Amino acid sequence: MTGPYFIGVDVGTGSARAGVFDSAGKMLGSSKHDIALFQAAGDIAEQSSEDIWQAVSVCVRLAVAQSRLDPGLIHGIGFDATCSLVVVDANGAPLSVGDAPERNIIVWMDHRASEQARRINQLGHKVLTYVGGVISPEMETPKLLWLKEHKPQTYDAAWQFFDLADYLTWRATGSLARSVCTVTCKWTYLAHEQRWDPGYFQAIGLGDLAADGFVRIGTEVVPGGTALLNGLSTRAASEFGLPAGTAVGAGLIDAHAGGLGTVGARGGSGDVQSRMAYVFGTSACTMSTTKDPAFVPGVWGPYYSAMVPGLWLNEGGQSAAGAAIDQLVQYHPASASTRDLAKTDGVSLVAWLAREAERRGGAEKLPELVGNIHVVPEFLGNRSPHAEPDAKALIAGLGIDANIDTLIGLYLAGLVGLGYGVRQIIEAQSEQGIAIDTIVVSGGAAQNPLVRQILADATNLIVAASEADEPVLLGAAMLGALACGHFGTVVEAMSAMSELRQSYEPSANGRGWHDTRYKAYAILQDAARTVRSSEKPLIRQHASVDGTGLVT
């Protein structure tokens, strides 16, 4: 084996992973290590950058060991990660974002900054045009504002505020360069103008960042895969068991790495601009690329060069996807006993339900298996296309049955609901001229053929899957291949290292059933909006009552 070989590192919500790939995209070794996630009431979610870095180091070492390669044959490494906010002091040490000193990361799913996001949106600044018109509490400027208002000691002491992928590349190389992907998609950097907008930061209450010349959030912004400084530092190389100087590419957000690993693959239907990536994990992201900017209300972007250089990106998604299904099935009375059955079979509850649903006829028998159950699985709000972070999940049509049959029906209804959410995103984009003919899936929750077929039927589009078992890791490895110069362009890397393997055609038999239920899905969403609207005065009144029970 002479190489070259590349490593992709992926940091998700619950684990870090590393994979070793050859130049054709074949994975030769991989490893996974869990990372701690702290959650508390009020939509709080925090992590530790030290915990994550240690997990990454373990994964890289084990993946290389499994590949049986000489570490010297590894020519490049790339990182992707969730779009979480990391805070460090002048020594690079963690600064607490909550109650525990070691927790210095506000995780992407944390909605503590909902009030700050609401106030920012009320200003209607022109920068918001490039985030779908409405900023999300999952993005970084609302979180920075929350820190400034609620944790001023942390905010003032911070030397750098990083997106997690940028933190990882800094930790690996010492480079403070930010990826155009992270800062454009989550920090309001205007990549098409190659600048931050000082007026926006001044207007929302973060004028100090502008006054400092944006040194705390990034003054050097580079495309994903750009070689950073001199590659792996001596310290990082020692931690990874790799040679110092191994090329390191600027990173990507995890979902965008999944897009990189799929949408430009050779074979299959469509091309980069007609395929939509659907990265289905704990959450889900959709990514569509266009030659010209498309402004889609409620869908993030358009972002210039955020995934494929020279193309615009629109990013939709679901804040809870795989997590929504996990949460949903727990509500059923038969979940505990069925989990025991799954445990006996050595699989998860969701995997057991998918297998049993397939045995009973799968997607072709959805009407019989689902019955009258309807699910709008918006447990963490509607990210797009409605941009309603205060939305919650709805379940309609439940009876008193507590058997496995209705548990399977609930599970399948949840999957169908996720599919309808994707369909709404596609329709919103279509209204603004984005034409999609193929959905290319990746992520752990999209590995099951039943899930893929239900998505095809719910959206009435072809669903394709990559040859790679781990397309997100593959996308990260492509960044390493670009950094060491093995490929000259992103498009070249995508075509060489990725290939579409399977496709799932939408079934004509269930079209009427899905169309009827899709209308019901929208009716339930409308009903929920009406309820939330009627409850707002009561919520405000409740919030104004002090500990004595008197309205203040």
N, C-alpha and C positions, 0 to 999 in steps of 0.2 A: 504494500500500500504506500503510494507516494504522495497522495493528496492532490490538490489542497482540500482541507476539510474546514468546516465552519461550525461554530456553536451558536445556538439560539437560546436565549434566556427569556422566560415568560413569567411575570409575577402577576398572578390573579388575586382574587379576593381572599381565597383560603389557602393558597399554596404557591410555592415557587417551583418552577420546572426548568430543566435544561435538556437540550437535545444536540447531538452531534450529527452533522449531515455532510454528504459528499456533494460535489458540484452538480449532480443530477437530481438532487433533492431527496436521496435515500437516507433515512435515519439509521444510524449505526449504533446508537446508544442513547439512553435517556434516563432521567431520574426526577423524582418529585419529593418535595419536603413541605410539610404543612407549616403555615405561619399563623400566629395568633391574631385573632380579631376580637376586639372588645366592643360590645354593643350595650347601649343603655336606653332608657326611656327618652323620648324626645327626638327620635331618629338620630341618635348619636352613634357613630362608628369610628373607632380609632385603632391605629396600629403603631408598631415600633419599627423605625428604619434599621436599627441594629439587629432586631430579630429577623427582618427580611434579608439583610445583607448576609447574615450567617447562614440562612437557608439557601440563598443563592450560591454561596461558596461551597456548601455541601453538595448541592445538586451538580454543579459544574464538575467537581472532582469525581463524583460517582458516574456521571454520564460518560466522561472521558475513559474512566476505568472500564465501563461496560463495553465501550467501543473497541477496546484493546489497541488503540492507536498510540503511537508515540506522541506526547503532547506537543512536540516540535512540529508536527504535521498540521496542527491547528493554525490556520493563517488569519482567521478573523472571528470576532464575536460581536453579536448584536443583542440588544435588550429591548423588551417591550414590557409595559406595566399598566396597571389601572391608572386612571387619571385622578390620583389622590395627591393631596397637598402635603409636602414635607417641609418642616421648619427646623433649621439648624443655626447654631450661633457661630461666632467668628472662629472657633476651634473646630467647627464641623460637628459639634456635639448636639444631641437632641434638645429641643426646647418644647416643653409640654404644651399640648393644645387642649388639655383637659385637667383631670385630677391627678393622674399618675405621671411622674417625671419622665419615664421612659417612652411614653406614648406621644410621639411628635408628628403623627400623621393623621390628618382628617381624611377619612376614606371617602372615595368617590360617592358612595351611597348615602353619606351623612347629609341630613337636611336641616342641620341646626341654623343654617343661614337663610332659611325661607323668608324671614321678614326683611333681611337685607336685600335679597333678590327682588322682593315685591317693591321695595322703595326704589331700587335701581330701575326696574321696569317702568315705574311711574314717570321717570324722567324722560323716557323715550329718546335717549341719545342715538345719534345716527350709527354709532358703532354696533348697536343691537341689530341693525339690518343684517349683519353678517353672523348672527347666531339664531336666525329664524325669527327675529323680531322680539323674542322674549328670552331673557337670560334665565338659566336654571340654577337653583341652589346647589346643584352638583358641580357647577363651574367654580373657578378659583377666585374671581374677584369678589363675589358675595362672601366667600369664606374668609378672604383676607379682611374684608370689612368687619365681619363678625369678630375676628381675632382682635382687630384694633379697638373695637367697642367693648368686648367682654374679657379679653386677655391682653390688656395693653402692655404688661411687662414682657410677655412673650413676643408680641409684635415689635416693640421697640428694640428688644435685644436680638432680634433675628438678623443674621448676616445674609442668609439666602432663603428665599422661598422657592422650592423646586416642585415641578411635577415629578411623580415618582420615577418615570423613565429617565428623566434628566438627572435626578439624584443618583441613579445607578451608574450612569455613564461618568458623572463627576467622581463618584467613589472609585470607579475603575481606572480613571485616567488623570483626574485633577482638572479636567476641562470644565469651565463654567458655561460652555456653549449650550444653548437650548435647541431642541428640535423644533423645526417649523410646525411639525404635527402637533406637539403638545401646546405650545403657546398660542397657536392660531385657533385650535379647536376649543381650548378651555380657559384661555387667559385674555382673549380679545385682541391679540396681536393681529395687525392687518398685513398679512403676507403679500397681498397683491400690491401694496404700497411700501412694503419692507419697513414698517414703522409701528410703534405704539402711538396711540392718540392721547396726548397729555390732557386734552380737554375732557375726555371721558373720565380719567382718573380724578381730575380736579372736581368734576361735577358730582361724583358718587361718594367723595370723602376720602379718597386715597391719593390726594394731591402730593403728599410727601414722597411717594414712589416716583412720580414724575419729576419732582424737584431734584431728586437725587440722580436723575438721568436713567432711571429704571435699572440701576446696578444690582438691586436686590432680586429682580425677577428676570433679568437677562438682557444683555446688550449685544451679544453675538447669537444670531439665529441662523441655523444651518439645516439643509435638507436631511431627512433620515438616511442613514448609511454613510454620511460624511465621515471620513477618518478624523478622529479626535486626537490632538496633540501627538504624543509619541507612543500611543497605544497603551497597553496595560502598564500601570505603574509597578515598581518593584514590589510594593506591599500587596497590591491586588493580585499580581502574578503569583506571589507566594501563597496567598489565600486560595487561589483557584488551582494551583498546581500546573500553571502554564508558563511559558517563557515570557519574561518582561519584554515589552514592545509589541506583543501580539496586537494586531490592528483591532480597534474598537470603533464601531459605527454609531453615529448619533441614533437615538432610539425612536420608538413609536409608542403610541397608546396601544394597549393590547388588542383591542378590536381592529385597529387599523393594520396591525401586523397580520391578523387573520384575513383582512381584505387583501393585503399584499400577497399572502400565500395562496390566494384562490382566484381573484377576478381576472388576472392576466394569464391564467394557466392555458397551456396549449390543449387543443381538442375541445370537443363539446360545442354547444350552441352559443351564439352571441360573442361579444367581445368586451373589452374593458369598459366601454361606454354603454353597453346595453345590458350588462350583468350588474346585479345588485348583490353585494356581499351581505350575508346575514350571519353574524357571529353570535351563536346561541350558547351562552353559558349561564352563570348566575344571573346576569342581566343579558340583554341582547342589544346589538347594534346593527343598523343597516347603513350601508355605504354605497352611494351612487356617484359616479364620476361623469363630468360633462366638459365639453370644450369651452363653453361660455358659462358665465355664472347664472344660476337659476335660484331665484329667491322664493322659497317655499315657506309660508307661514307655519310656525310650529316645528319645523324641521331645521336642525342646526346647520349653519353655513349660509351661503356658500363659502368654503374655505379654499384658498388658492394653494396648490402644491402640497396639501396636507398629507396626502397618501401617494399619489402618482405625480411627479414633477410636471408642471405645465398644465395640469388639468384641475378643474374645480371639483370639490367634494361636498356632497350633502349628506349629513349624518342624522339618521333617525334612531329610534330605539325604544326599548322597554326597560325601565329601571329594575323591574323584577321579571325574570323569565324562567330559567331553571329554578330559581329560588321561589318563584310564584307557585310552580307545580309542587315543589316540596312542601310548601306551606299549605297549599290547598288540600292535599290528600290527608294531611294530619287532622283536619277537621272531622273526617268521617269516623263514625263509631267503630268501623271494622278495621281501621288503620293499624291499631296495635297488634291485633291477632294476625293480620296479614303480614305485618313486618316480621313477625316471628317465623312465618312460613318462608318469607324471602331470606331471612337470616339462615335458616336451615339449608336453603339452596345456594347460599353463598353470594347473594346479590342484594342490591338495594331494593327498597320498597318500590321505587319508581321503575326500576328495571324489571322487577317481577310483574308489575302491572302491565308494562308494555308487552312483555312476553305472553302474558295471559290474554291480553286483548288481541294479539296476533293469532293466538290459538283459536280464538272465538270468531275469527273472520277479518280482523284488522280494519283498515280504512274502508273496505267495501261494505262492512256491516255497521258503520258508524250510526246511522239512524236508529237501529235496534239497540245497540250498545249504550248510546248516550241517552236515548229517551227524551224526556222533556227538560233535562238539566241544561241551564245556560250559565256560562261563567264569563265575567269580565275581570280578568286576573290582574287588576291594577293595584296591587298591594302597596307599591311605592309610588303611586301617582301615575299619570300619563305623561311620559317624556315627550312623545310626538305621535301624531301631528297636532294634538290639542294643547300641549304645554300646560298641563294642569297638575302641578306637584301635589296638590291637596286631594286629588282623586283617590278613591279607595276601591278595593275589589268588591264585586257583587256576585252573588250566587242566587239563581232563581230556579224554581222547579223541583226543589227537594221534597221528598216524602218522608215517611217514618221508617222506611226500609233501612236496615242496618247490615245488609249482607255484602258480600264481595262484588256482586253484580253492580250495585249502585256505586260502590267505590271505584270500580273500573269506569263506569259511566262518568263519574265526577272527574277522574283523571283525564279521560278523553275530551270531555267538555272544556277542561282547562287548556289542553293543547289546541283545540279548535279556536278558543278565544284568543290565544296568542297569535294564531294564524290570521284572525280577523284584524287584530291590531296591526300586523304587517301589511295587510291589504289596505287599511286606511292610509298608512304611510305611502304606499305605492300610488294610490289614487290621488293623494294630495300632491305628490311630485308630478304625476301625469298632467294635472291641471296647469303646471308651470313648465310643461314641455319636456320633462324627463321621461323618456320611453324605456321601459324595462321589459326584457323578454325572458330573462333567466335569473333565478335566485341561486347563488352559490353559497352553500352552507359550510360552516366550520364551528368549532366549539364542542365541548364535551356533551352538551345536551342534544346536539344535532347528529350524534353518531348512529342513532337507531333508525332503521329503514321506515318504521311506522311513523315516526315523527316527520321524516322527510316527505312521505306520501301525504300525510295530513296537511302539511304546509303547502304542498303543490295543489291539493284539492281546495283548500280554504282560500288561496290567492288566485287560483286558476292560471298559474304560471309553471313553467318547467323548473324543477329544483335539481341542481347538480351538486355533486360532491367531489372533492379532490381525491386524487390517488393517495395523497399523504394522509396518514392517520392523525398527524398533529400539524395541521396547516398554520396554526398560530405560531408554534415553535419554528416552523419552516420559514414563515415570514420574518421572524427575528433573525434567523440564520442568514437570510438573504442580505440583511444589513451588514453582517460581518463579511459576507462575500463581496459586497460593494466597497466596504472600507479598505480591504486589502488589495482592491483593484482587479479582482478576478473577473468581474463584470463591469462594463462601462456605464450601463444605465439600469434603472429599475425595471424597465420593460424587458430588457434582455435577461435580467435575473429571473423575473417571473416566468418567462417562457421556458427558460432552460431548466428550472428547478421544480416546476409545478405542472401537473397534468390532471385534467378532469377525468374521473373514472366512471361514475355512475350518474344516471339522470332518471328523474321520476316525472312522468307526464301526468298532468291533472286528469282525473277521471271525469268523463261526461255524465256518467250515471248519477252522481251525487250533486250535480250542478244546481238543480232547483232547491234541494235541501239546504245547501250552503247559502244560496242567495236569500232564502227565507230567514235563516238563522242570522245571517249578517245584518239584515234589517232589524232583527230583534236585538242584536248586540248594540246597535246605535241607539235604539229606543231605551235600553237599560242605561246607557251612558247619559242620555238626556235626562232620564228620571233621577239619576244620581246628582246631576248638576242642580236640578230643581230642589232636591232635598238639601244639598249643601247650602244653596242660596237662602233657603228658608231658615236654616239653623244658624247662619252667621250672626244675626242679632242676639240670639240666645247665648252663643259662645262668647261674644263680646261682653254681654251682661255678666256671665259667669266669671269671666276673667277679671271683672272690675269689683268682685266681691272679696273683701279682705277676710282675715281670719276670724273676725267677730261675727261674720254673716251679714254685715251691713254693706250696702252698695256705697262705694267710695267715689 
